[in-house]
């Protein structure tokens, strides 16, 4: 009986040591991936902020970098941000004992409150950035580069001024041509799409397959409508 007791303790100690080693390995992998995601977020953020132009005033061909459109880089930035959140949570879970011990050392009596205040502080930081950059409709109107005849849909996206038609992702290029009068092949040529592209495929699927967005189609149609005036 005594022998089995010590054997069980040795087995538990071995399992604990194995888990400790694996936990250390997981911490290393998570921290490396966290670093890579932060570097990716920073580089793409600089690319979007200082290299690739935005807005309809800039020519569409200037919004490409390494074969990807500005919107595609924005999607990658979003996915990296989501990955960073997941990895951040894993980082905290794997290092929870250290976080809790450090909080106890720094705030002996209120360490629980200090830990609870951390996510609240992160939320307040986001609110602070929002407060700095928030603008009213008038301020945004001053930077609007669309023509007076251009309208917006229910999501605030600019639409072609040809009859006030709203171009949505459910429409096909053939339907866009019929609704706006802008030839579908003109749109595909301006967007650099293949000449044999199907004109009946929904825009949402079509543009996603080529690293574009429905907003790019709206830009081409709106530009064509302004030229016809």
FIFI-383166 format. One record per residue (C-alpha): y, z, x negated; residue in one letter. Coordinates in steps of 0.25 Angstrom, whole numbers, plus 5000, padded with zeros to 4 digits. Layout:
BEGIN
YZXA/...
//
This chain:
BEGIN
500050005000X/501050044989X/500649914981X/500949824994X/502249894995X/502649864981X/502149724983X/502949704995X/504149754988X/503949664976X/503749544986X/505049574993X/505849594980X/505249454975X/505749394988X/507149454987X/507249414973X/506849264977X/507849264988X/508949324979X/508649204969X/508649104980X/509849164986X/510549144973X/510149004972X/510648974986X/511949034982X/512048944971X/511748824979X/512748864990X/513848894980X/513648754973X/513648684987X/514948764991X/515648724978X/515248574980X/515748574995X/517048644991X/517248534980X/516948424990X/517848485000X/519048494990X/518848354985X/518748284999X/519948375003X/520748314992X/520248174995X/520648185009X/521948255007X/522548184995X/521748044993X/521347985006X/522547955015X/522447995030X/523147945043X/523247805049X/524347765040X/523447755027X/522547635026X/521147655030X/520647605017X/521347715009X/520547825016X/519247795009X/518747854996X/517447824989X/517047745001X/517247855012X/518447865022X/519347985023X/518548025036X/517248025029X/517848115018X/518348205029X/516948205034X/516348245021X/517448355019X/516948405033X/515548415029X/515848485016X/516648585024X/515448615033X/514548625021X/515548715014X/515548815027X/514048815027X/513948845012X/515048945013X/514249025023X/512949015015X/513749065003X/514249185011X/512849215016X/512149205003X/513249294996X/513349385008X/512949515000X/513949484989X/515049454999X/514749585007X/514649664994X/515949614989X/516649645002X/516149785001X/516649804987X/518049744990X/518249805004X/517349925005X/517749975019X/518049845025X/517149745019X/516549695032X/517949665037X/518249595024X/517049505026X/517349475040X/518749435037X/518349325027X/518049225038X/519249265046X/520149245033X/519549105032X/519849075046X/521349125044X/521449035032X/521048915041X/522148955051X/523148975040X/522948825035X/523048785050X/524348855051X/524948785039X/524548645043X/524548645058X/525648545063X/526148515077X/526048375084X/527448345079X/527048365064X/525848275066X/526648175073X/527548155061X/526348115052X/525748025062X/525547885057X/525147815070X/525947725077X/526647765090X/525747685098X/524447755093X/523847865101X/522847975099X/521548015106X/521148155111X/520748195097X/522148155091X/521548035084X/522547905084X/522047795092X/522347645092X/523647615100X/523047495107X/523047535121X/522947685117X/521447665115X/520647785109X/519647745099X/518447845100X/517147855092X/516347805104X/517047675104X/516447555096X/517247455088X/517047355099X/517647445109X/518847485100X/519047335099X/519047315114X/519947435116X/520947415106X/520947265103X/520747295088X/519547205083X/518347285079X/518147205066X/519547235062X/519247385063X/517947365055X/518647285045X/519747385043X/518747505042X/517947425032X/516747425041X/515547325040X/515847185047X/514547195055X/514747335060X/514347355075X/515547355084X/514847435095X/514547555087X/515347685091X/516447705081X/516047855078X/514647805073X/515247685066X/516347745058X/515547865054X/514447775048X/515547715039X/516347835035X/517447815045X/518047875058X/518547835071X/519947865067X/519847755057X/519547655068X/520747705075X/521547685063X/521147535062X/521347515077X/522747585077X/523147505065X/522747375071X/523447415084X/524747435076X/524647305069X/524547235083X/525847295088X/
//
